Amino acid sequence: MGNLVAYTDGCDIANSINEIMLNGDTISPGEVFNEFCTNFPYPVYQGALFLPDPNSENLFYLFYFLLDDWSWDPRYFLYAIVDENGDNSKGAVIEKKQVIFEDFKLSKYIIATRHANGRDWWIIAPNRNSDLHHLCLLSPEGVQRIGTQAIGTPDSIHWGGQTGFSPDGSLYFKAHQDGIRIMDFDRCTGALSNFRFLHHPGPAGAGGLAVSPNGRYLYTTNGTYLSQYDLWATDIEASGQIVATYDGFQSPFNTAFYQGRLAPDGKIYFSTGSTNNVMHIVHYPDRPGPACGVEQHGLHLPALMGFWPPNFANYRLGPLDGSACDTLGLDNLPQAWWLPEADTADARSVFFRDLSYFDPTHWSWDFGDGSPASTEPSPDHSFSGPGLYTVCLTVSNAYGSDTHCETLRIGLTAQDNPDWAARFEIWPNPFDAQLQILLSPGLPSPVLRLYDATGRLLRSLRLTPGVQDIDTTAWPPGFYVWELSARGERVKTGKLVK
């Protein structure tokens, strides 16, 4: 999907959406709306989504809404087509404002999942204050509105909240302030069934969700709390437990829990309920309870983000092998992928996060140190000593296998790689209301952690090249310690005084 995925929601998409919608012509009663949309951001929750054209590798469909005059409620559901190679590979809109349907009671919250044939896409757009769901299909024939389905109970509100699919597309979710609506989804027919209501109340506008990579754990928010539910439990609601309570952090405003997304790195990221420059992280979402590893405001963004994380589908979902509509001869040929995470206390101990896709059923790890292979999807492994190790993961299923290898530096210090240490600076020292850091390109997966004199972790920042400011106004005078790591290995440490 290239860079298209990065700009699919909220204010970030305002300019591109306006270009697609406007351009001199209107949709009735568009004259009034155009004036509104030109002067204000595009205010639709979870209101845009890119999907690849089943017929082309370089064309993408953008699904989006138009609002009803001056209200914040959608009225039209539309699509545009973007050619990734157009305008000298800058990208060009080749079709726009193609109305799929009109409904005065449209809500927001569009989401999609792959059809069971492994090629097409299902798109669901719900109505507000209703139990009605619009179903569309993207196929080589283009976009079709398949129909509507009424199921469950009406939503309590029509703003705030979130919808989503489980990674395998078998479950559809709607989070609102009164709770979570859970439905089975048939990837062959597009039908919803087996409605369940999960009582999870919150304040007006609250409600976010995300599902773990293995499909077992549902994470939901109500502002103050981030909760985990076991979707495999007989009683899902009874399995719920709070895994994090908002700690009051502001950056610059209240950073309470809001909407969630399962990212390609296997972690879940939650936005905040205001305009801020941080996101919360669930590091190990496949693990139960506190072991899931919630890190509040763990991701620091280079700019402010308004409420909503990017909206995207699981583009790595393949066909439902053996289903009634598995008729195109597309098999799930597994693709191996993984990321290492070294223990901060012992750099020789590494957690290997499996990110393989297209339905692997068997895993085999070669750690390159002569130890026995592991068949766990995501194992922990301790190397005998520092050095360079070539680690390989082979994944397989009934249709084939794939191997991915990387050479890791295990337990090597900055003295073993002085070039890494030279790429980072932090100042001033002593400091007052803020610190500044400078990172040069070339340091892989850099993370900076800041501790107080007692060893308590104050900040953990994923760094990007360039200069970044750290607000330390609230820190009391005293000694502080910083630690820079790359790919989980400690690179450099130092002390600071305030």
Number of C-alpha atoms within 10 A of each C-alpha: 14 7 7 15 15 15 19 25 26 22 18 17 18 18 15 13 24 15 13 18 24 19 10 8 11 14 14 10 10 18 14 13 19 23 13 16 22 14 8 12 16 25 20 23 23 25 26 27 24 25 25 20 21 18 14 10 12 15 22 21 22 22 23 25 26 26 22 20 19 12 11 17 22 24 20 22 23 20 23 20 22 23 20 20 13 14 10 8 9 9 15 15 19 12 14 19 22 15 16 14 13 14 13 13 18 25 28 28 26 24 25 27 27 26 26 27 23 23 19 21 24 23 24 20 21 25 23 22 16 19 14 21 19 19 19 21 21 22 16 12 10 12 18 15 13 14 11 16 16 14 15 18 14 14 24 14 16 22 22 24 28 28 27 27 24 24 21 19 23 15 21 22 24 21 28 29 26 21 23 24 21 23 21 19 20 16 24 17 13 22 13 20 16 11 14 15 17 16 12 19 16 17 13 16 18 26 30 30 29 29 26 24 22 13 20 19 26 21 25 29 31 28 24 18 19 23 20 29 23 20 18 12 13 9 11 17 16 11 13 21 17 15 18 20 16 15 13 11 12 15 16 13 14 17 28 27 29 31 30 30 24 23 14 12 14 21 19 24 26 31 28 28 22 20 18 22 21 25 25 22 23 27 18 18 28 19 15 16 19 15 13 19 17 21 16 24 28 20 20 21 17 14 10 14 19 17 21 28 23 20 24 24 23 18 15 15 20 22 26 23 17 11 12 11 16 17 13 11 10 14 19 21 19 24 20 22 19 18 15 18 16 23 16 14 9 14 21 21 20 21 16 20 19 21 16 23 16 18 23 22 12 15 21 17 23 18 22 17 15 8 13 11 14 16 15 13 19 17 13 15 15 17 18 12 13 13 14 14 16 13 17 20 24 21 27 22 16 13 11 13 17 16 17 15 17 14 12 17 20 24 22 18 18 18 11 13 12 12 13 22 20 14 14 19 13 16 13 14 11 12 14 15 11 15 18 14 17 16 18 14 11 11 21 13 13 22 20 18 17 20 18 18 11 9 10 11 13 14 18 20 18 15 23 19 15 12 14 17 13 13 14 13 10 8 14 10 10 11 14 19 19 19 17 23 24 21 18 25 28 25 26 19 15 11 15 19 13 16
